[in-house]
């Protein structure tokens, strides 16, 4: 499959995953849509991804059919990352979907776009410096309040598809005690059965949170 076509199928897979999560009682999903490193890809691919994200958000969450799905799943959409780097039209669509779903509480979908775990930590540190935070009283809880994921639960499970076994700069702070699951399948080929297997593996583990 062509790379660009793979991205399109992968985005549709994310929509499927939202329904799989909701049907199993998962409360929050954070999906890595575009990393800070992805800006280094070929301009043709970057432009395609920006248009795909804009079109996908508009069709799946802002169209009449999308609004019905939002109401059915009671989904809130939030975008984390360097929004200022995104095309203006995509920024406007993001503002629209965040505003339209801000009161939803059934299921939380966080789209990480132009996001990097290191960037998130640095931007949180900058906010603390600007606010004049006292380094002597600064603790992990206070620091977390300045991350882009403020107000969201930390992930219990991180699923990495594609056969790679690394974080790739995804939610580095937030995933400190998350369980990791690696799938050899590329994301567009990931199925509901694969998701079920990941959940079953998670259920078999004993979480110690560093103890």
Backbone as JSON, one array per atom type, in Angstrom:
{
  "sequence": "XXXXXXXXXXXXXXXXXXXXXXXXXXXXXXXXXXXXXXXXXXXXXXXXXXXXXXXXXXXXXXXXXXXXXXXXXXXXXXXXXXXXXXXXXXXXXXXXXXXXXXXXXXXXXXXXXXXXXXXXXXXXXXXXXXXXXXXXXXXXXXXXXXXXXXXXXXXXXXXXXXXXXXXXXXXXXXXXXXXXXXXXXXXXXXXXXXXXXXXXXXXXXXXXXXX",
  "N": [[0.84, -1.2, 0.0], [0.49, 2.22, -0.79], [2.26, 4.85, 0.9], [0.8, 7.19, 1.59], [-1.81, 6.34, 1.26], [-1.84, 4.42, 3.22], [-1.74, 6.03, 5.51], [-4.29, 7.13, 5.39], [-5.97, 4.89, 5.77], [-5.06, 4.23, 8.27], [-5.98, 6.38, 9.81], [-8.74, 5.97, 9.7], [-8.78, 3.65, 11.12], [-8.28, 4.58, 13.66], [-10.71, 5.79, 14.28], [-12.29, 3.53, 14.4], [-11.09, 2.36, 16.61], [-11.84, 4.07, 18.66], [-14.53, 3.38, 19.0], [-14.21, 0.7, 19.73], [-12.91, 1.02, 22.17], [-14.81, 2.49, 23.66], [-16.94, 0.67, 23.8], [-15.93, -1.16, 25.54], [-15.63, 0.05, 27.93], [-13.45, 1.69, 28.3], [-12.13, 4.75, 29.31], [-10.56, 6.88, 28.38], [-8.59, 7.8, 25.59], [-5.52, 8.34, 24.08], [-4.14, 9.27, 21.12], [-1.41, 9.05, 18.91], [-1.07, 11.2, 16.52], [0.6, 12.86, 14.96], [3.93, 13.6, 15.16], [6.42, 15.78, 16.72], [8.77, 15.31, 15.42], [7.91, 14.44, 12.97], [7.65, 16.58, 11.27], [9.92, 16.68, 9.8], [9.64, 15.04, 7.66], [9.03, 14.31, 4.13], [7.83, 17.16, 2.34], [5.51, 16.7, 0.79], [4.3, 14.51, 2.03], [3.86, 15.53, 4.6], [2.09, 17.66, 4.06], [-0.06, 16.2, 3.08], [-0.81, 14.74, 5.36], [-1.6, 16.8, 7.08], [-3.86, 17.75, 5.73], [-5.37, 15.44, 5.77], [-5.84, 15.09, 8.52], [-7.36, 17.39, 9.04], [-9.58, 17.0, 7.33], [-10.47, 14.55, 8.32], [-11.2, 15.11, 11.01], [-13.22, 16.94, 10.53], [-15.11, 15.43, 9.06], [-15.63, 13.21, 10.71], [-16.4, 14.2, 13.17], [-17.67, 16.67, 12.99], [-19.52, 16.69, 10.95], [-22.97, 15.95, 10.06], [-23.43, 13.21, 10.46], [-21.18, 12.6, 11.97], [-21.66, 14.13, 14.26], [-23.81, 12.76, 15.3], [-22.59, 10.39, 16.04], [-20.87, 11.38, 18.01], [-22.73, 12.15, 19.9], [-23.86, 9.69, 20.49], [-21.7, 8.17, 21.53], [-20.88, 9.95, 23.38], [-18.58, 11.65, 23.29], [-15.62, 13.46, 23.95], [-13.4, 15.6, 22.37], [-10.03, 16.45, 22.27], [-7.12, 18.27, 21.45], [-3.67, 17.89, 21.74], [-0.46, 19.39, 21.76], [1.76, 21.25, 19.57], [-0.06, 23.49, 18.57], [0.13, 25.93, 17.31], [1.85, 25.59, 15.19], [0.49, 24.35, 13.23], [-1.4, 24.31, 10.11], [-3.51, 27.12, 9.45], [-6.21, 26.6, 8.79], [-6.56, 24.03, 9.82], [-6.16, 24.55, 12.52], [-8.46, 26.04, 13.06], [-10.49, 24.16, 12.67], [-9.86, 22.42, 14.72], [-10.33, 24.07, 16.94], [-13.08, 24.33, 16.63], [-14.09, 21.68, 16.96], [-13.23, 21.09, 19.53], [-14.62, 22.99, 21.01], [-17.23, 22.24, 20.41], [-17.46, 19.78, 21.66], [-16.81, 20.04, 24.31], [-18.33, 19.7, 26.63], [-18.87, 17.06, 26.81], [-18.72, 13.87, 28.43], [-18.52, 11.13, 28.4], [-16.54, 9.68, 26.99], [-13.13, 10.22, 26.37], [-11.2, 11.54, 23.85], [-8.01, 12.13, 22.98], [-6.07, 13.8, 20.76], [-2.83, 13.68, 19.71], [-1.06, 15.98, 18.15], [1.51, 17.28, 16.27], [3.12, 16.78, 18.42], [5.35, 16.03, 21.12], [6.97, 14.15, 23.62], [9.23, 15.19, 24.97], [9.08, 17.87, 24.22], [6.71, 18.51, 25.55], [7.43, 18.34, 28.24], [9.38, 20.35, 28.37], [7.87, 22.64, 27.66], [6.16, 22.74, 29.81], [7.94, 23.26, 31.87], [8.76, 25.83, 31.12], [6.39, 27.26, 31.49], [6.18, 27.1, 34.26], [8.44, 28.53, 35.06], [7.85, 31.09, 34.08], [5.62, 31.62, 35.63], [6.77, 32.03, 38.03], [7.29, 30.0, 39.87], [8.17, 28.44, 42.93], [11.12, 26.74, 43.29], [11.76, 25.18, 45.47], [9.42, 24.24, 46.54], [8.28, 22.93, 44.48], [6.75, 20.09, 43.12], [6.06, 16.75, 41.8], [3.31, 16.54, 41.27], [2.48, 19.22, 41.01], [4.02, 19.94, 38.81], [2.92, 18.29, 36.85], [0.49, 19.5, 36.42], [1.01, 21.43, 34.57], [1.54, 20.23, 32.2], [0.57, 19.31, 28.84], [-1.44, 17.5, 29.01], [-2.93, 18.04, 31.22], [-5.5, 17.48, 33.54], [-6.32, 15.13, 32.46], [-6.49, 11.54, 32.8], [-3.59, 9.58, 33.67], [-2.0, 7.34, 31.37], [-2.92, 3.9, 31.47], [-2.27, 1.8, 29.86], [-0.09, 1.43, 27.14], [-0.13, 1.02, 23.76], [1.86, -0.07, 21.2], [2.16, -0.24, 17.84], [3.38, -1.83, 14.78], [5.73, -3.24, 15.15], [7.88, -1.97, 16.31], [9.79, -1.29, 19.27], [9.75, 0.91, 21.22], [9.26, 4.15, 22.77], [9.2, 6.41, 21.15], [9.09, 9.13, 21.76], [6.63, 9.63, 22.98], [4.27, 10.74, 25.26], [6.11, 10.82, 27.53], [6.53, 11.58, 30.26], [4.02, 11.05, 31.36], [3.64, 8.34, 30.99], [5.1, 6.9, 32.8], [4.51, 4.75, 34.56], [2.94, 3.15, 33.04], [1.62, 0.19, 31.51], [3.19, -1.64, 28.91], [2.54, -2.6, 25.59], [3.37, -4.37, 22.74], [2.76, -4.63, 19.35], [3.28, -6.63, 16.47], [2.07, -5.95, 14.13], [1.45, -3.54, 11.53], [-0.1, -0.35, 12.02], [-2.43, 0.22, 10.3], [-3.29, -2.37, 9.82], [-4.11, -3.36, 12.2], [-6.43, -5.03, 14.23], [-9.74, -5.46, 15.71], [-9.65, -7.78, 17.2], [-6.93, -7.89, 17.77], [-6.75, -5.73, 19.46], [-8.33, -6.67, 21.55], [-6.69, -8.74, 22.43], [-4.55, -7.28, 23.41], [-5.77, -6.0, 25.59], [-6.41, -8.24, 27.12], [-3.88, -9.19, 27.73], [-2.98, -7.06, 29.28], [-4.73, -7.33, 31.44], [-3.74, -9.59, 32.61], [-1.46, -8.83, 33.9], [0.39, -7.7, 36.8], [0.26, -4.72, 38.37], [2.68, -2.66, 39.78], [3.57, -0.11, 40.14], [6.19, 0.83, 40.48], [6.92, -0.19, 42.95]],
  "CA": [[0.0, 0.0, 0.0], [1.2, 3.5, -0.82], [2.38, 5.45, 2.23], [-0.29, 8.12, 1.84], [-3.03, 5.54, 1.42], [-1.71, 3.8, 4.54], [-2.14, 7.03, 6.5], [-5.75, 7.28, 5.33], [-6.54, 3.71, 6.42], [-4.7, 4.33, 9.68], [-6.87, 7.32, 10.47], [-10.03, 5.3, 9.87], [-8.59, 2.67, 12.19], [-8.42, 5.31, 14.91], [-12.15, 5.95, 14.54], [-12.74, 2.21, 14.85], [-10.56, 2.14, 17.96], [-12.69, 4.84, 19.59], [-15.73, 2.58, 19.27], [-13.78, -0.48, 20.49], [-12.64, 1.46, 23.54], [-16.06, 2.88, 24.31], [-17.75, -0.51, 24.05], [-15.3, -1.94, 26.6], [-15.55, 0.83, 29.15], [-12.24, 2.53, 28.37], [-12.59, 6.13, 29.51], [-9.76, 7.87, 27.68], [-7.65, 7.31, 24.58], [-4.64, 9.35, 23.48], [-3.59, 8.71, 19.89], [-0.29, 9.81, 18.35], [-1.4, 11.47, 15.13], [1.69, 13.52, 14.23], [4.93, 13.96, 16.17], [7.26, 16.94, 16.42], [9.79, 14.85, 14.47], [7.3, 14.2, 11.66], [7.81, 17.76, 10.41], [11.11, 16.46, 8.98], [9.3, 14.18, 6.53], [8.89, 14.99, 2.85], [6.71, 18.12, 2.36], [4.3, 16.1, 0.2], [3.67, 13.66, 3.04], [3.41, 16.4, 5.68], [0.91, 18.36, 3.58], [-1.14, 15.22, 3.0], [-1.23, 14.42, 6.72], [-2.33, 17.95, 7.61], [-5.17, 17.77, 5.08], [-6.08, 14.26, 6.24], [-6.3, 15.37, 9.87], [-8.44, 18.37, 8.95], [-10.75, 16.36, 6.73], [-10.95, 13.5, 9.21], [-11.89, 15.73, 12.14], [-14.46, 17.56, 10.04], [-16.08, 14.41, 8.64], [-15.97, 12.25, 11.77], [-16.88, 14.83, 14.39], [-18.42, 17.91, 12.77], [-20.59, 16.47, 9.99], [-24.2, 15.5, 10.71], [-23.22, 11.83, 10.91], [-20.2, 12.66, 13.04], [-22.31, 14.66, 15.46], [-24.63, 11.68, 15.86], [-21.65, 9.48, 16.71], [-20.42, 12.06, 19.22], [-23.82, 12.08, 20.87], [-24.05, 8.28, 20.88], [-20.58, 7.75, 22.36], [-20.66, 11.01, 24.36], [-17.14, 11.78, 23.16], [-14.98, 14.77, 23.99], [-12.16, 15.61, 21.59], [-9.06, 17.47, 22.67], [-5.85, 18.15, 20.73], [-2.5, 18.31, 22.5], [0.7, 19.58, 20.9], [2.11, 22.6, 19.13], [-1.13, 23.89, 17.66], [0.52, 27.12, 16.55], [2.62, 25.19, 14.02], [-0.41, 23.73, 12.28], [-2.06, 25.21, 9.17], [-4.59, 27.9, 10.07], [-7.49, 25.93, 8.59], [-6.62, 22.92, 10.77], [-6.35, 25.16, 13.83], [-9.87, 26.45, 13.19], [-11.28, 22.94, 12.81], [-9.59, 21.94, 16.07], [-11.09, 24.94, 17.86], [-14.5, 24.04, 16.48], [-14.44, 20.38, 17.54], [-13.02, 21.18, 20.98], [-15.73, 23.77, 21.55], [-18.48, 21.49, 20.23], [-17.5, 18.57, 22.49], [-16.19, 20.32, 25.6], [-19.17, 19.3, 27.75], [-19.07, 15.62, 26.76], [-18.0, 13.24, 29.54], [-18.55, 9.67, 28.33], [-15.29, 9.13, 26.47], [-12.2, 11.29, 26.04], [-10.24, 11.27, 22.78], [-6.95, 13.13, 22.9], [-5.25, 13.65, 19.55], [-1.52, 14.29, 19.84], [-0.7, 16.47, 16.82], [2.73, 18.07, 16.46], [3.37, 16.53, 19.84], [6.52, 15.26, 21.53], [7.06, 14.08, 25.06], [10.24, 16.13, 25.44], [8.5, 19.21, 24.06], [5.7, 18.7, 26.58], [8.13, 18.59, 29.5], [10.03, 21.66, 28.27], [6.88, 23.72, 27.69], [5.66, 22.79, 31.18], [8.99, 23.95, 32.65], [8.71, 27.24, 30.77], [5.23, 27.84, 32.17], [6.5, 27.21, 35.68], [9.4, 29.63, 35.2], [7.11, 32.34, 33.85], [4.71, 31.83, 36.76], [7.56, 32.32, 39.22], [7.15, 28.89, 40.81], [9.27, 28.26, 43.88], [11.72, 25.41, 43.07], [11.83, 24.42, 46.73], [8.12, 23.62, 46.8], [7.82, 22.26, 43.27], [6.72, 18.63, 43.2], [5.6, 16.11, 40.58], [1.9, 16.86, 41.05], [2.4, 20.59, 40.49], [4.59, 19.94, 37.47], [1.96, 17.64, 35.95], [-0.59, 20.43, 36.12], [1.43, 22.3, 33.47], [1.69, 19.45, 30.99], [-0.56, 19.49, 27.93], [-2.47, 16.53, 29.37], [-3.54, 18.43, 32.49], [-6.91, 17.16, 33.63], [-6.56, 13.81, 31.89], [-5.85, 10.46, 33.56], [-2.37, 9.05, 33.08], [-2.33, 6.09, 30.67], [-2.7, 2.6, 32.11], [-1.73, 0.9, 28.85], [0.41, 2.03, 25.9], [-0.04, 0.04, 22.68], [2.72, 0.37, 20.1], [2.05, -1.12, 16.68], [4.43, -1.7, 13.78], [6.91, -4.03, 15.45], [8.9, -1.19, 17.02], [9.71, -1.42, 20.72], [10.23, 2.15, 21.8], [8.22, 5.15, 22.99], [9.21, 7.4, 20.07], [8.8, 10.47, 22.29], [5.19, 9.7, 23.25], [3.84, 10.81, 26.66], [7.23, 10.3, 28.32], [6.28, 11.8, 31.68], [2.74, 10.47, 31.76], [3.65, 6.88, 30.86], [6.14, 6.37, 33.69], [4.1, 3.47, 35.13], [2.0, 2.48, 32.14], [2.0, -1.11, 30.97], [3.52, -1.51, 27.49], [2.17, -3.74, 24.75], [3.92, -4.19, 21.4], [2.14, -5.47, 18.32], [4.1, -6.68, 15.26], [1.3, -5.48, 12.98], [1.38, -2.11, 11.26], [-1.35, 0.18, 12.54], [-3.61, 0.03, 9.44], [-3.71, -3.78, 9.83], [-4.49, -3.69, 13.57], [-7.84, -5.4, 14.24], [-10.41, -5.47, 17.01], [-9.13, -8.94, 17.92], [-5.61, -7.49, 18.28], [-7.02, -4.86, 20.61], [-8.8, -7.55, 22.61], [-5.52, -9.45, 22.95], [-3.79, -6.31, 24.21], [-6.49, -5.83, 26.85], [-6.27, -9.48, 27.88], [-2.51, -9.2, 28.26], [-2.96, -6.06, 30.36], [-5.47, -7.88, 32.58], [-2.94, -10.64, 33.26], [-0.29, -8.26, 34.56], [0.26, -7.13, 38.13], [0.87, -3.4, 38.36], [3.33, -2.37, 41.05], [3.83, 1.32, 40.19], [7.56, 1.08, 40.95], [7.18, -0.79, 44.26]],
  "C": [[0.88, 1.25, 0.0], [1.18, 4.14, 0.56], [1.19, 6.36, 2.55], [-1.61, 7.39, 2.04], [-3.03, 4.84, 2.77], [-2.12, 4.75, 5.65], [-3.66, 7.16, 6.55], [-6.43, 6.11, 6.04], [-6.26, 3.76, 7.91], [-5.58, 5.28, 10.44], [-8.24, 6.7, 10.7], [-9.95, 4.27, 10.99], [-8.71, 3.33, 13.56], [-9.89, 5.49, 15.27], [-12.73, 4.63, 15.02], [-12.32, 1.97, 16.29], [-11.38, 2.89, 19.0], [-13.92, 4.02, 19.98], [-15.36, 1.32, 20.06], [-13.55, -0.11, 21.95], [-13.94, 1.74, 24.29], [-16.89, 1.66, 24.68], [-17.2, -1.36, 25.19], [-15.09, -1.14, 27.89], [-14.27, 1.62, 29.32], [-12.69, 3.99, 28.41], [-11.82, 7.16, 28.7], [-8.77, 7.2, 26.74], [-6.83, 8.49, 24.07], [-3.95, 8.71, 22.29], [-2.52, 9.63, 19.33], [-0.55, 10.03, 16.86], [-0.25, 12.04, 14.31], [2.68, 14.01, 15.27], [5.7, 15.22, 15.77], [8.34, 16.57, 15.41], [9.23, 14.65, 13.06], [7.38, 15.4, 10.73], [9.01, 17.6, 9.49], [10.84, 15.54, 7.79], [9.17, 15.0, 5.25], [7.69, 15.94, 2.89], [5.41, 17.54, 1.81], [3.56, 15.27, 1.24], [3.12, 14.5, 4.19], [2.12, 17.11, 5.28], [-0.3, 17.42, 3.53], [-1.69, 14.92, 4.39], [-2.03, 15.58, 7.34], [-3.75, 18.0, 7.03], [-6.02, 16.59, 5.57], [-6.64, 14.48, 7.64], [-7.47, 16.35, 9.86], [-9.71, 17.74, 8.41], [-11.35, 15.32, 7.66], [-11.71, 14.05, 10.39], [-13.23, 16.29, 11.69], [-15.52, 16.5, 9.75], [-16.55, 13.55, 9.81], [-16.56, 12.88, 13.02], [-17.77, 16.05, 14.17], [-19.52, 17.78, 11.73], [-21.83, 16.01, 10.75], [-24.05, 14.08, 11.26], [-22.23, 11.79, 12.08], [-20.79, 13.14, 14.35], [-23.2, 13.61, 16.11], [-23.76, 10.68, 16.61], [-21.17, 10.08, 18.02], [-21.47, 11.95, 20.31], [-24.0, 10.66, 21.39], [-22.95, 7.83, 21.85], [-20.32, 8.73, 23.49], [-19.17, 11.34, 24.44], [-16.68, 13.24, 23.23], [-13.65, 14.67, 23.27], [-11.27, 16.76, 22.04], [-7.76, 17.22, 21.93], [-4.73, 18.68, 21.59], [-1.31, 18.4, 21.55], [0.89, 21.03, 20.51], [1.09, 23.09, 18.1], [-0.74, 25.07, 16.78], [1.3, 26.79, 15.29], [1.73, 24.63, 12.91], [-0.99, 24.75, 11.3], [-3.26, 25.88, 9.82], [-5.94, 27.2, 9.95], [-7.65, 24.76, 9.55], [-6.81, 23.44, 12.19], [-7.82, 25.51, 14.08], [-10.78, 25.25, 13.39], [-11.09, 22.37, 14.22], [-10.36, 22.76, 17.1], [-12.57, 24.6, 17.83], [-14.88, 22.74, 17.16], [-14.24, 20.38, 19.05], [-14.17, 21.93, 21.65], [-17.03, 22.96, 21.51], [-18.6, 20.3, 21.19], [-17.04, 18.8, 23.92], [-17.03, 19.87, 26.81], [-19.43, 17.79, 27.78], [-18.21, 14.94, 27.83], [-17.93, 11.71, 29.46], [-17.22, 9.06, 27.95], [-14.4, 10.28, 26.01], [-11.22, 10.83, 24.97], [-9.26, 12.42, 22.72], [-6.1, 12.85, 21.67], [-3.94, 14.41, 19.75], [-1.02, 14.68, 18.45], [0.42, 17.5, 16.97], [3.13, 18.0, 17.93], [4.66, 15.75, 20.02], [6.61, 15.27, 23.04], [8.08, 15.04, 25.64], [9.74, 17.56, 25.33], [7.53, 19.49, 25.2], [6.35, 19.04, 27.92], [8.77, 19.98, 29.5], [9.0, 22.78, 28.37], [6.28, 23.85, 29.09], [6.66, 23.54, 32.07], [8.97, 25.45, 32.37], [7.54, 27.94, 31.47], [5.51, 28.07, 33.65], [7.46, 28.37, 35.95], [8.7, 30.97, 35.09], [6.2, 32.66, 35.04], [5.44, 32.15, 38.06], [7.46, 31.24, 40.29], [8.4, 28.76, 41.68], [9.86, 26.86, 43.71], [11.77, 24.56, 44.33], [10.51, 23.71, 47.04], [7.56, 22.86, 45.59], [7.86, 20.75, 43.43], [6.13, 18.07, 41.9], [4.15, 16.47, 40.26], [1.74, 18.25, 40.46], [2.93, 20.67, 39.08], [3.59, 19.36, 36.46], [0.82, 18.56, 35.54], [-0.27, 21.34, 34.94], [1.71, 21.54, 32.18], [0.45, 19.63, 30.12], [-1.71, 18.55, 28.24], [-3.13, 16.84, 30.7], [-5.04, 18.14, 32.48], [-7.28, 15.8, 33.08], [-5.92, 12.74, 32.77], [-4.56, 10.01, 32.88], [-2.68, 7.69, 32.45], [-2.01, 4.85, 31.5], [-1.97, 1.66, 31.15], [-1.3, 1.7, 27.63], [0.57, 0.92, 24.88], [0.81, 0.62, 21.57], [2.65, -0.66, 18.98], [3.28, -0.97, 15.78], [5.71, -2.47, 14.07], [8.03, -3.29, 16.16], [8.71, -1.32, 18.52], [10.38, -0.22, 21.38], [9.06, 3.12, 21.95], [8.09, 6.13, 21.84], [8.69, 8.75, 20.53], [7.31, 10.68, 22.57], [4.92, 9.69, 24.75], [4.91, 10.29, 27.64], [6.99, 10.43, 29.82], [5.07, 10.98, 32.13], [2.75, 8.94, 31.78], [4.66, 6.2, 31.78], [5.79, 4.99, 34.24], [3.06, 2.75, 34.29], [2.53, 1.1, 31.76], [2.19, -0.96, 29.46], [3.14, -2.78, 26.75], [2.63, -3.45, 23.32], [3.29, -5.17, 20.43], [3.03, -5.46, 17.07], [3.38, -6.12, 14.03], [1.46, -3.96, 12.79], [-0.01, -1.61, 11.64], [-2.55, -0.02, 11.62], [-4.15, -1.4, 9.46], [-4.17, -4.24, 11.21], [-6.0, -3.92, 13.63], [-8.44, -5.32, 15.65], [-9.93, -6.66, 17.85], [-7.75, -8.64, 18.5], [-5.77, -6.61, 19.52], [-7.47, -5.68, 21.81], [-7.63, -8.3, 23.25], [-4.67, -8.53, 23.81], [-4.45, -6.11, 25.57], [-6.36, -7.07, 27.73], [-4.88, -9.59, 28.5], [-2.38, -8.22, 29.42], [-3.62, -6.62, 31.62], [-4.67, -8.94, 33.32], [-1.78, -10.09, 34.07], [-0.63, -7.73, 35.95], [1.0, -5.81, 38.15], [1.41, -3.05, 39.74], [3.68, -0.88, 41.22], [5.2, 1.63, 40.85], [7.9, 0.42, 42.26], [7.84, -2.16, 44.08]]
}
